[in-house]
Amino acid sequence: MLSRIIAIVGMGYVGLPLAETFLDQGFRVIGLDKDEEKLRLLRAGRSYIADVPDVKIKRYADAQQLTVTSDFGGIASAEAIIICVPTPLTDQHVPDMTYLIDAAEKIGEHLQPGQLVALESSTYPGTTREVILPLLQKNGLNSGTDFFVGFSPERVNPGSRRYSLRDIPKIVSGITDACTDRMEELYRAAFQTIVRVSSTETAEMAKLLENTFRFVNISFINEFALLCDQLGINVWEVVEAASSKPFGFKPFYPGPGVGGHCIPVDPIYLQWKAQQMGATSSFIEISARINREMPAYIVSRLQEELNSSTLSGKRILVIGITFKEDVADIRESSVIELIRLLMAAGAKIDYHDPLIPEVEIDGVKLHSVELEEERLATSDGVVLAVHHHGLPLKEVMEHAPFVFDTRNAAAGIQGKARIATLGGGKSGFREKKADS
């Protein structure tokens, strides 16, 4: 009989929703995190992630179903320990395994016979077997008999209300068949559908395929949008028309570039692993370049649309700075790079984002401003970078002199503002075309 107690290492955007899923199925969860502010909030019954409501955290905390700590000694009573720590890139764009190694070493110090250790952090193929397993075996226990090790890629979609985490099929794998059996037993108790694969490397690679697929296709549609700009064709209309085909096409939409912890990071993990094996990954390399160039392209378009030789002194208001709509997360956000480039060009920057009250960019602290009529009217240009739910776009279009819409969010909204849209065709080209 399972003890129905699990420990989750890392209570962030992956770990906390995962804890919620297990808690809802009657498990007790020990949450571990080094961030004392997160621990304080959870103990007070408060959530720091919009997808997990306060009322649930309070109920779990009051019932002592959820306990949180920074002390790994507490994992001794758990049947399973699930690792959900960050796996970022270094400044040299190579995998930073610091958090993962630290977590595995601390788990290894307290590992008990019979326990399962499951890794969910996105990483390169071979990590579970080559990095995690040796660290866990330092205490003399053997995997597959004394303890069990597996990998199950996280599939959290922040901000999505279409699928609950429990409804998303869960891939499971193990170092041995016995390890996979334990992984399947654990996750089947909390998830509706289990997808069992033959090895941890297969599961690790499946996660990279999912995010590389999105990375390549988003980068492609951004390049396609640039082509449409040059040709004076509206990419949004093109995508809508192509989407009428009931097979063989999946719509992707342009924007300032991909962001978040997964899509711009995971493909680079795969690229790094390929390079270690002497292989190449041309699609990833090209996609990364296109993604990096999007903020600079938007800056150049702004300068063209404002008919100015420089942006120095121009007052630019950026709406939305998170990597995704309705998600309070700026990790790898392309909008941060956009603001950085605008500042470097001498523009005077304001930003509005209801989810991010303040941000520091290159040592400059910025605060979210209100979208007041005077502020909109006195701006030289407004960049609509992220389409959060509930933004007052009608007021923006009514009072701003010029709006550059990177998301086609203001399409169909009438107002006094002159508008240009990313992928909507350059205005100069359209005027030339109309004159011919």
N, C-alpha and C positions, 0 to 999 in steps of 0.2 A: 504494500500500500504506500503510495507516494505521500510525502510529508506535506505537500501542497504549499511549500515555501520556496520561493526563488529569490535570488539576489540579482539586481541589475546594476552594472557598473557604468555610470554615465547617465545622468537624468536630464538630457537635453531634448532636442527635437525628435530623436529616435527613442531614447530610453523612457521618457515620460509617457508618450502614447502607448508604448509597448507595455509598460507597467499597468496602465489603465485597462488594456485588453485582458491581461491576466487577472487583474483585480476583479474585473466584471465577471469572470468565470469562477470566482471564489477562492483564488489563490491569496496567500499572504505574500507581500513583496518587501524586501529589504533594498532600499535604494541607496546607492553609494555615489558620492560626488565630492570633488575637491572644492567646489564653489560653495562657501558657507552661506552666501546670500540666497542661493537656490534652496539650500537645506532649511534656512530660516523660514522662507516663504511656504515651503511644503509643510513644515511643522505647524505653521499658522493656518493651514488649510487653504492656501492660495496657490494658484497656478500661474506660471509665467509663459505659458504657451496657449494661444487662443483656442486651439483645437481641443484642449482638455479643460473643461469648465471648473471654476472654483468650487462649485457645490459638490462635485465628485471628490475632489481632493480633500475637502473638509470632512466628508462622510468617511472616506478611507482613513483619514488621520484620527478622527474621533473614535472609530471602531478599532483602532490600532491594527488595522489590516495593512496599512502602509507605514513603515518606519524608515527613516532616512538617517544616514550617518556618513562620516568620512573614514570610519574605522573598519578596515577589512576583516578584523577579527569576528565581525558579526556574520560572516558568510558560512561559518561552520555548521549552522543549523539548516542551511538551504540544500535542497535536492539538486538544484542547478544554479549556475552562475552565468549570466548572459552579459557579454561585453558589448557596450554601445558607445565607445569613446570616439572622439574625433580622429580622423586620419587625413590631415591636411597635406599641403605641399610645402616644401621649404622655399626660401627665396630663390633657390637655384632650380625650382620646378622639378624636384625629385620627391618621392614619398617620404613624409615625416612620420616615422613609426614610434616617436617618443611616447605618446599617450598609450599606445597599444602595448608596447613593451613594458612600460611601468605598470599597467593594469595586470598583465599576465604574470609579472614577477610577484606582485603582491598577492594575487590569487594563489600562485604556487606555494607561497609561504604558509598559507592557511588551508590548502586543499585537503579534503577528507576522502577516504576510500568510499567509492560508490557515487561520488558526485559527477555531474555533467557540467562541462564548460562549453558554452556555445558562443561563437563569435558572430556578431551581426554587422560590425563596422565594415564599410566598403573598403576593399583593398585589392592588391594584385594577386593573380593566381599563384598559389603555393604558400601564402602567408600562414594559413592555419597549420599546415604540416611542417613548414620549414622554420617558422618564427615562434608561433604560440606553443606548439607541442614540446619542443626542447625545454622551454622555460618552465612548463608545468611538470616535466619529468625530473627536474633537478632534485626533488625530495625523495626520489627512489621509487615512486609509484609508476606502474606501467599502464599505458593507455589501452583501452579495449577490455581490460580485466579489472584493474584497480580503480580506474576512473575513466571517464568518457569525454571525447572531444569532437565537436562538430562545427559546421558553418551554416548559417541561415541568413541570407542577405536581407537587410532591411528594405522594405518597400513603402516607407512612409511618404505620403504626398501632402506636404504642408498646405493648409488652406483649402483642401478639397473636401467638399461636403457630399460628393457623389458616392464614395466608397468609405466604409468604416474599415479600420485596420484588420479587424477580424474577418472581413469579407474578401480581402485580397489573398489569393493563393500563396501559401508559404512554402518556399523551397527549403528542403532540409538535406543535409549530407553529414557524413561522419568519417573519421580517420579509418575506422573499421566498420564491418557490418553491424557489430554490436553497438558501436557508437551511433550509427545511423538509426538503429532501432530505438535507442534512448531519445535521440532528437525527435523522431517521429512521435513517440509516446508523449513527450513534453508538449510539443507544439499542437498536436491534435486536440489537446485539452482546451486550447484557447482559440484555435483558428478553424474555420469551416472546411478549408480545402488544403491538403498537404500534397506537395509535389516532391517525391523522393528521387534524388539523382545519385549517380554511381560514385562520386568522389567530391571532396571538398574543393578541389581545383575546378571541377565542372560548375559547382554552385558559385564560386568566386567569379568565374568567367561569365556566367549568366548575368550576374549583376552588372558587370562591365559592359556586356553587350546591350543591356537595356538602356544604360545612360549614354553609351557611345552612339547608339542609334539616334537618340534625341539630340545629342551634341552635333553630330554630323548634319542631321536634317535641319536643325535650327540655323546652323551656320550657312547651310546651302540656301535656305529661303532668305537669309539676310543678303547673301551675295545676289540672289535672284532679284531682290528688292532694289539693289543698287543698279542692276541692269535695267529694270523697269523705269527707274528714275531717268537714266540716260535716254531711254527710248520714248519717254513721255507716256508711259502706260501705267495704269493703276494696278499695283500688285495685289491689292486686297480684292479687287474685282476678279482678277485672274484666278486667285486661289478659290474664291467662291464658285466661279464657273467650273474649275477643274474638280471641285468637290462634288459636283452633281453626278460624277461617274461612280456607280455603286461598287466598283471593284478596282483594284490595282492602284489606288491613290489614297494617301493619308494626308490631310491638311496640316501644315505647320505655318506659323505666322511670324513675320519679322519683328524686330525690336532693337533696343540698344545693345544687345548681346546677351549671352546666357549668363546665369549666375547661380548662387546657392552653393551648398557644400558638395553636391554630388555631380551635377552635369558638367561643370567646367573642370572638375578635379579628377573624377574616376577615369575618363579616357586618358589622362596624362599618366595615371598609374599603369594602365595597359601599355601605353607607349614606352614608358620606362622599362617595363618587364620585357617588352619586345626587343628593345635595344640591348638589354642584358644578354639576350639569347642570340644577338647578331641579326635580328630581323628588323624590318621596317614597317611603318604604319603611316602611309602617305595621306590617307583620308583624315586621320586625326591631326597630323601636322598642318595640313591645309585648313582644316576647320578651326584649329586653334588660332591660326593667323587671321582668318576672317573675323572671328569673334573679337580678337584684340583690336582690330581696326575699326570696329563699328562706332565706338565713342568718338574717335577722331573724325570719322566721316560725318557724324551728326554736327560736330563743331564746324566743319567746313560748310555744310549745308546751311547752318544758322548764319554764317557770315555771308554766304551768297544771298540768302533770302532777305537779310537785313540790308543788302546792297552796301556793304561796308568793307573797307580795306582792312579793318581790324575790329576785334571785339573789345579792345581796351576801353574801359569806362562804360561799356554797355551794361545795363541792368537786366540780368536774366533771372527769371523765376523758374525753378525746376519743380515739377509736381511729381512726387513719388520717388523714393530713393532705395526702396527695398529691392531684392532680387526678383520678387514675384508679387503679384497683386494679393492683398489681404493677408500677407505674412510679415510679421515684424522681425525680419532677418535681413541684414545687409551683407552677410558673408559673400564674398566674391561678386558683389553687385556691380554690374557694368555701369550703373548710374553714378556710383562713387568715382569711377575713373572718368566719366563724362564731366562731373563737377570739377575734378582735379585738372582736367585739360582746360576747362573754361576759366578757372582761376589762374592757371598759368598764362592764359591769353590776355589776362588783365580785366576780365569781366567781373562785375559786381554781382555776387551770387546770393540769392535767397532760395530757400526751398520750403516746400510744404509736404509733410507726410504725417498723417494722423497717428501712425504706428511708431514713428521714431522721433521723439521730442527733441533730441540733440545728437549731433555727430561731430567727430573731429577728423578733419582731412588735412594731412600734411601740416599738423600742428595748429590748424585754424579751427576753432570751435564754432559750429553753426547751430542755430536753433530753428526749429520749425516755425514758420510764420503762418498767420491766418490769411486766407484768401479774401482779403478785404477789397472793396471796389477801388479805393485809391491806389493800393499796392499793385493791383492788376493793371490799372490805367497808366501808371507811371513806369511800368516795366517796358523795356524795349522789345522783349520777347519772352514768351512762356514756352517751356519745353514740357510737354506731357509725356513723362517717361514711364510711369507705372499707373495702371488703371485700377486703383483701389475702388471697392464698392462704396457708393455713396458720395463720390467726389462731386462738387457743385459745378459740373462742366458747363451748364447753361450760363451760369454767372461768369465763368471764365471766358466763354465765347462772347458774352455781351460786353465785357468791360476791357479785356486785354486788346492791345492794338494788333498783336501778331501771336499766333500759336503754332508751334511746330509739334505735330502730333506723331509720336513714334509708335503708337499702338492702334491707330485708326479709331480711337475711342470717341472722338468728337464728330464722327461721320453722321451727317443728317441733323446736327444741332445748329440751329440758326443763331446768328449773332453778328455783331459789328466787326469782330476780329477777322483779319486776314489770316488764312490758314494754309499751311503746307503740311503734307503728310509723308512720312518715310515710306518710300516705295510708291508714292502717288504720282511721280513724274515731276522733274524739276520745272519750276514756273517759267524760267527762261526758255526752256525747250518748248513748253506748251505754247508760249507766246509766239515764238518763232514759227512753230508749226501752224498756228492759227493765221499768221500773216502770209504764209506761203500759198 
